[in-house]
Amino acid sequence: MRKLLAAAVAATAAVTLTACSTAGGSSGGSEMTGLRIMVPNSPGGGYDTTARTIAQTMEETGLTSTVEVFNLDGAGGTVGLGRTVSERGNGKLMMQMGLGVVGSVYTYKSPSSLADTTPIARTVEEPEIIVVPEDSKYTSIDQLIADWKADPGAMPVGGGSSPGGPDHLAPMLTAEAVGIDPKQVNYIPYDGGGELLAAILGGKVAFGVSGISEYLDQIEAGELRVLAVTGQQRIDGIDAPTLSEAGIDVEFTNWRGIVAPPGISDADRKALIDVLTKLHDTPEWQQAMKENYWTDKFLTGEKFGEYMEQQTAEVERVLTELGLA
């Protein structure tokens, strides 16, 4: 089951988005204008980093003029999702999203679903990391697991996503793999990586689980210590084993993508997908992916919509099998 989840979750793509049409429809020129990208959680998290990297790269490559990135957090991303759905026909609004929103829709029983949006493209894939503050007594994943198994409830686990999201699924699958009942795990959700970082550094959780790109600066500065990564391979420059290397049968990766409001015109939808494809092929975006440890598996339009449907069913299945649904 863990391998199946990894296979389903990991099939992601590096994508970029850009502006949409001018007031009357899609722009016919090489530059698009007027795009706003909503980040449905707090600043400093993975969605925020991805959206701002996308916007900056679009501007640098001349595919669009200034792009506004703004945050609208709440309920694991479903507040932003509801806003996106309410903006029917607005071809200038895009929402950064990913596996976390898939889980939040299920967990919060959101009246709006991803099926109500217009799928544009999957964006990036990255592994999760298990991290502790620099002053933590834990210097290896084995030490952490030993104490966690001894008293799961006494070791709060922090994540930047709601139950059903990547930061929740990764530790739950890890717990199951080492013999901990997932129902005993004391998982504390935070609304994005920024809030989670404060909790980790402030000692409010025993350890945190997040995407690698969210904490590169803190890792480099020595403020955070990575104990393990959840992907198939080690991360270059990060001195930490994979969970598999540590004898824990878990391989897990997170993905992100872009959706637009429902009811946008076919011309706007095509323009967005076309410009994302152009940006995806630029050296600047390829370099940005490399710097953020993102993996490129580009997917757009209806195929991305089908993928989101599969992920929704997969999250529900896994939570049910873990006894958490």
Secondary structure, DSSP 8 states (H G I E B T S, - for coil): -HHHHHHHHH-----------BTTB---SS-B---EEEESS-TTSHHHHHHHHHHHHHHHTTSBS--EEEE---GGGHHHHHHHHHTTT-TTEEEEEEHHHHHHHHHTT-SS-GGGSEEEEEEEEEEEEEEEETT-S--SHHHHHHHHHH-GGGS-EEESS-TTSHHHHHHHHHHHHHT--GGG--EEE-SSHHHHHHHHHTTSSSEEEEEGGGGHHHHHTTSEEEEEE-SSS--TT----BTTTTT-----EEEEEEEE-TT--HHHHHHHHHHHHHHHTSHHHHHHHHHTT-EEEEEEHHHHHHHHHHHHHHHHHHHHHTT--
